[in-house]
Amino acid sequence: MRIAKPILLVGTPVGVIGGLNEAWHFSPGLAFLMAGLIGMMGFAIAGVVATVRREQAEEADRLAAEARPGDGEA
């Protein structure tokens, strides 16, 4: 994984750009649809990441509040 991960992180965007370029030569409309699909997938992934991070922060805040004795207790 030490070598594979950087290769994947560099090779994947290069391959996607190359694929969009070839799709543009074949059919510009197809390239536009492909770019739109890639953009929608990116927004979906970003939404999942944001939700997970927000829930982790809420959980950490809740655990920290429970660890403090005497806060909010009558």
N, CA, C and O of each residue as an XYZ file, in Angstrom:
296
protein
N       0.811     -1.202      0.000
C       0.000      0.000      0.000
C       0.853      1.264      0.000
O       0.375      2.333     -0.381
N       2.086      1.154      0.415
C       2.940      2.331      0.480
C       3.142      2.933     -0.921
O       3.200      4.154     -1.068
N       3.248      2.087     -1.933
C       3.446      2.570     -3.295
C       2.106      2.714     -4.016
O       1.930      3.636     -4.813
N       1.166      1.816     -3.745
C      -0.093      1.782     -4.494
C      -0.960      3.006     -4.245
O      -1.575      3.527     -5.175
N      -1.016      3.470     -3.005
C      -1.911      4.582     -2.687
C      -1.548      5.861     -3.443
O      -2.439      6.488     -4.016
N      -0.263      6.279     -3.469
C       0.055      7.479     -4.249
C      -0.204      7.306     -5.747
O      -0.626      8.241     -6.427
N       0.054      6.105     -6.244
C      -0.204      5.866     -7.674
C      -1.694      5.996     -7.960
O      -2.077      6.593     -8.966
N      -2.543      5.445     -7.088
C      -3.987      5.566     -7.284
C      -4.453      7.008     -7.163
O      -5.305      7.457     -7.930
N      -3.890      7.740     -6.191
C      -4.302      9.125     -5.992
C      -3.917     10.016     -7.167
O      -4.576     11.025     -7.419
N      -2.866      9.658     -7.881
C      -2.452     10.438     -9.048
C      -3.066      9.876    -10.320
O      -3.524     10.629    -11.180
N      -3.076      8.566    -10.439
C      -3.532      7.930    -11.676
C      -5.017      8.054    -11.936
O      -5.438      8.174    -13.087
N      -5.817      8.025    -10.883
C      -7.264      8.075    -11.083
C      -7.721      9.397    -11.690
O      -8.447      9.372    -12.685
N      -7.334     10.560    -11.141
C      -7.764     11.803    -11.790
C      -7.214     11.965    -13.201
O      -7.892     12.500    -14.078
N      -5.994     11.506    -13.420
C      -5.418     11.584    -14.768
C      -6.235     10.735    -15.726
O      -6.507     11.154    -16.850
N      -6.630      9.534    -15.286
C      -7.449      8.658    -16.125
C      -8.825      9.226    -16.403
O      -9.342      9.100    -17.513
N      -9.421      9.853    -15.394
C     -10.751     10.452    -15.578
C     -10.670     11.605    -16.570
O     -11.526     11.734    -17.446
N      -9.653     12.436    -16.439
C      -9.475     13.553    -17.374
C      -9.232     13.032    -18.784
O      -9.782     13.557    -19.752
N      -8.408     11.999    -18.892
C      -8.173     11.401    -20.212
C      -9.437     10.815    -20.808
O      -9.681     10.929    -22.009
N     -10.248     10.179    -19.953
C     -11.509      9.617    -20.432
C     -12.483     10.693    -20.882
O     -13.168     10.527    -21.891
N     -12.550     11.790    -20.147
C     -13.413     12.899    -20.561
C     -12.931     13.511    -21.872
O     -13.736     13.902    -22.718
N     -11.614     13.590    -22.032
C     -11.055     14.124    -23.276
C     -11.436     13.234    -24.462
O     -11.857     13.732    -25.506
N     -11.288     11.932    -24.297
C     -11.656     11.010    -25.383
C     -13.155     11.041    -25.643
O     -13.587     10.962    -26.793
N     -13.953     11.157    -24.581
C     -15.400     11.249    -24.776
C     -15.756     12.524    -25.534
O     -16.681     12.527    -26.347
N     -15.018     13.618    -25.268
C     -15.278     14.873    -25.967
C     -15.012     14.716    -27.469
O     -15.750     15.252    -28.295
N     -13.950     13.976    -27.812
C     -13.653     13.739    -29.239
C     -14.726     12.853    -29.877
O     -15.063     13.027    -31.048
N     -15.254     11.911    -29.110
C     -16.266     10.994    -29.639
C     -17.620     11.678    -29.733
O     -18.280     11.629    -30.770
N     -18.031     12.320    -28.635
C     -19.330     12.977    -28.584
C     -19.321     14.005    -27.456
O     -19.293     13.630    -26.283
N     -19.344     15.289    -27.791
C     -19.325     16.311    -26.740
C     -20.486     16.193    -25.745
O     -20.316     16.469    -24.557
N     -21.639     15.792    -26.219
C     -22.780     15.623    -25.322
C     -22.525     14.528    -24.295
O     -22.875     14.669    -23.123
N     -21.917     13.446    -24.739
C     -21.583     12.358    -23.832
C     -20.577     12.826    -22.782
O     -20.700     12.480    -21.607
N     -19.596     13.603    -23.194
C     -18.605     14.121    -22.252
C     -19.279     15.031    -21.224
O     -18.929     15.000    -20.044
N     -20.232     15.828    -21.660
C     -20.957     16.702    -20.733
C     -21.740     15.874    -19.715
O     -21.737     16.190    -18.525
N     -22.406     14.823    -20.174
C     -23.149     13.965    -19.256
C     -22.214     13.256    -18.279
O     -22.528     13.122    -17.096
N     -21.073     12.805    -18.777
C     -20.101     12.145    -17.903
C     -19.581     13.103    -16.843
O     -19.454     12.730    -15.677
N     -19.279     14.338    -17.239
C     -18.793     15.329    -16.279
C     -19.871     15.646    -15.244
O     -19.567     15.821    -14.064
N     -21.115     15.719    -15.677
C     -22.213     15.953    -14.742
C     -22.364     14.809    -13.744
O     -22.597     15.043    -12.558
N     -22.232     13.588    -14.218
C     -22.322     12.433    -13.330
C     -21.171     12.427    -12.325
O     -21.377     12.137    -11.147
N     -19.979     12.743    -12.780
C     -18.829     12.808    -11.882
C     -19.036     13.903    -10.836
O     -18.715     13.709     -9.663
N     -19.567     15.045    -11.252
C     -19.845     16.125    -10.310
C     -20.884     15.731     -9.273
O     -20.721     16.038     -8.092
N     -21.947     15.058     -9.692
C     -22.983     14.620     -8.756
C     -22.422     13.608     -7.766
O     -22.765     13.648     -6.584
N     -21.566     12.703     -8.230
C     -20.951     11.732     -7.326
C     -20.047     12.437     -6.325
O     -19.995     12.057     -5.155
N     -19.337     13.463     -6.782
C     -18.483     14.230     -5.877
C     -19.288     14.931     -4.798
O     -18.889     14.934     -3.633
N     -20.428     15.532     -5.171
C     -21.287     16.181     -4.181
C     -21.847     15.170     -3.191
O     -21.952     15.460     -2.000
N     -22.208     13.982     -3.677
C     -22.740     12.953     -2.783
C     -21.678     12.506     -1.784
O     -21.964     12.370     -0.594
N     -20.471     12.281     -2.254
C     -19.382     11.868     -1.361
C     -19.081     12.977     -0.360
O     -18.882     12.701      0.823
N     -19.046     14.212     -0.810
C     -18.789     15.334      0.094
C     -19.892     15.437      1.146
O     -19.607     15.753      2.302
N     -21.131     15.181      0.774
C     -22.222     15.213      1.738
C     -22.100     14.133      2.795
O     -22.355     14.379      3.973
N     -21.710     12.937      2.378
C     -21.524     11.847      3.336
C     -20.381     12.170      4.294
O     -20.503     11.968      5.502
N     -19.278     12.668      3.759
C     -18.125     13.016      4.600
C     -18.503     14.107      5.597
O     -18.139     14.025      6.770
N     -19.226     15.122      5.143
C     -19.632     16.208      6.035
C     -20.561     15.699      7.139
O     -20.444     16.120      8.290
N     -21.477     14.802      6.795
C     -22.398     14.249      7.783
C     -21.658     13.420      8.821
O     -21.931     13.536     10.016
N     -20.735     12.596      8.384
C     -19.973     11.765      9.319
C     -19.139     12.636     10.251
O     -19.091     12.385     11.455
N     -18.488     13.650      9.708
C     -17.679     14.532     10.551
C     -18.534     15.287     11.556
O     -18.138     15.445     12.711
N     -19.717     15.761     11.125
C     -20.606     16.488     12.032
C     -21.095     15.565     13.146
O     -21.138     15.971     14.307
N     -21.465     14.325     12.806
C     -21.941     13.398     13.820
C     -20.826     13.003     14.781
O     -21.078     12.830     15.973
N     -19.612     12.857     14.292
C     -18.492     12.547     15.183
C     -18.225     13.696     16.145
O     -17.935     13.468     17.320
N     -18.321     14.932     15.656
C     -18.117     16.085     16.528
C     -19.212     16.162     17.585
O     -18.923     16.457     18.745
N     -20.464     15.904     17.211
C     -21.563     15.909     18.176
C     -21.365     14.824     19.228
O     -21.611     15.052     20.412
N     -20.927     13.659     18.802
C     -20.686     12.564     19.739
C     -19.556     12.910     20.700
O     -19.653     12.631     21.895
N     -18.488     13.513     20.192
C     -17.370     13.914     21.055
C     -17.824     14.971     22.057
O     -17.424     14.925     23.220
N     -18.652     15.922     21.624
C     -19.175     16.943     22.543
C     -20.055     16.315     23.619
O     -19.984     16.693     24.788
N     -20.879     15.360     23.220
C     -21.764     14.689     24.174
C     -20.950     13.914     25.207
O     -21.252     13.966     26.399
N     -19.926     13.198     24.759
C     -19.083     12.440     25.687
C     -18.306     13.362     26.620
O     -18.123     13.049     27.796
N     -17.853     14.492     26.098
C     -17.135     15.447     26.930
C     -18.058     16.050     27.979
O     -17.639     16.283     29.113
N     -19.318     16.307     27.609
C     -20.277     16.864     28.553
C     -20.617     15.848     29.646
O     -20.809     16.222     30.803
N     -20.690     14.571     29.284
C     -20.976     13.534     30.274
C     -19.793     13.332     31.222
O     -19.978     12.942     32.374
N     -18.602     13.593     30.745
C     -17.403     13.386     31.564
C     -17.240     14.473     32.624
O     -16.603     14.246     33.652
N     -17.812     15.656     32.378
C     -17.715     16.757     33.342
C     -18.763     16.554     34.450
O     -19.962     16.569     34.172
N     -18.327     16.369     35.674
C     -19.311     16.173     36.751
C     -19.944     17.507     37.159
O     -19.286     18.547     37.179
N     -21.227     17.449     37.479
C     -21.918     18.606     38.031
C     -22.476     19.577     37.022
O     -23.129     20.540     37.424
N     -22.259     19.382     35.727
C     -22.807     20.297     34.730
C     -24.272     19.960     34.487
O     -24.591     18.872     34.006
N     -25.159     20.886     34.816
C     -26.570     20.725     34.515
C     -27.322     19.836     35.474
O     -28.500     19.557     35.253
N     -26.690     19.391     36.511
C     -27.399     18.543     37.466
C     -27.874     19.378     38.643
O     -27.138     20.230     39.139
N     -29.128     19.133     39.101
C     -29.677     19.913     40.226
C     -29.483     19.207     41.540
O     -29.886     19.722     42.583
